[in-house]
Amino acid sequence: MTGTTRFNFDAVISRQGTHSEKWDGRQQQFGNANICPLWVADMDFASPPCVVEALQARALHPIYGYTQHPSSLFSAVIGWLERRHHWQITQDWILMVPGVVTALHAAALALVPENAGIIVQPPVYFPFFSSVTKTQRKLLLNPLQLQNGHYTIDFAQLKQLAPEAHMIVLCSPHNPVGRVWQKFELLQLLRIAKHHNLLIFSDDIHADLILPGHQHQMLAALVTDPDCAEFAEFINTNVITAVAPSKTFNIPGLSLSSLIVPNPELRKKLQNTLGLLHIGIFNPFSIAACEAAYTHGDDWLDALMLYLNNTKHRVADYLIKNLPQIKLIEPQGTYLLWLDCRALNLDDKQLQRFFIEDCGLGLSPGVIFGEAGQGFMRLNMGAPQSLIMEALDKVAAALQKLGG
Ligand SMILES: Cc1ncc(COP(=O)(O)O)c(C=O)c1O
């Protein structure tokens, strides 16, 4: 076991045969059922014991009917946001939704008129694009800038796009580049958004996965920051925040997330759109797991982040020593590593082929996150370190074979 923790993140647990998308979907995704899967964003760690116990306890009752959301569930969400993110919210602000992507599509439909602009910042989690295009809204791209291995928001270009836009979708922290946005950056965003009266959809699904040395600032939590007094009213009227225990506690298959919407008018519109489709959020297991995780999961999460930080360091050292052609964009949050493979001089098809066929690995091709991801690959490090280091050995061996 790595480090002094009562949770064993080194345990290798086979997920094969559990219908896991990441493991059992390999043939379909990569045309090869034997590759080591480092793609879809869930982790190969057991969920926290408090979650497993809550699910087992609920399973013991043999009737699994439509389930209400108890006030203890809302208290757990409120308590978590206050404890971990210093954000005070009230129960009536919370809309339970099955997933953040569902919520994003609902927000586009409910809050943005057809053909009106929505700004997204590639390279970015790809459903951000489809939430705009599939709902017949106008996709406005504000690509991040990469300088000396560090990504930032292009505020000058954002200012130019803003007059055409109705909403901006912020990925905070950012998947796939791993940035944890700082207060000064959020303030700049707020200034532009307020000037143009933009709605902001802040997807904070990775907010709990912050690597040591970094601090996540929820945009909406700036409402009580004395430096942000000029934005307080705007935040409460225009910002919607999506949070979830799914990535944090490795329970994305359970499907329960929260949209925090202080503005009652926006909330009503969202409720109408979600209600129109009668989207189910009555699952007794997701409710039990979410409440347990947010109530008792702190220690597990703290231990997880130490483990992931150690993994990150091991990967970074390995790349410098053995694979200098591949550069790690230093992650500040998430368990997703953004690898700059441009020095391999392969086009995107060749790069994918190299990882799948020569290395036997299933990573996410950077190009699926937009053109700005060309030449990059995303590696999911949410797995025991033995598996990650073995994967790197495979890349080194394959490159050696190529004479690289
Ligand atoms: C930024 C971001 N938002 C949303 C999701 C998925 O959310 P959900 O499964 O709740 O729809 C992911 C999953 O990787 C993500 O990275």
The ligand as an ORCA input file, in Angstrom:
! r2SCAN-3c Opt
* xyz 0 1
  C     -16.404     18.208    -17.314
  C     -17.347     17.048    -17.273
  N     -18.663     17.264    -17.178
  C     -19.545     16.242    -17.133
  C     -19.114     14.929    -17.179
  C     -20.098     13.812    -17.157
  O     -21.118     14.096    -16.287
  P     -22.373     13.149    -16.108
  O     -21.897     11.744    -16.152
  O     -22.910     13.562    -14.780
  O     -23.299     13.486    -17.223
  C     -17.744     14.660    -17.288
  C     -17.259     13.273    -17.396
  O     -16.142     13.002    -17.734
  C     -16.846     15.746    -17.326
  O     -15.526     15.554    -17.417
*
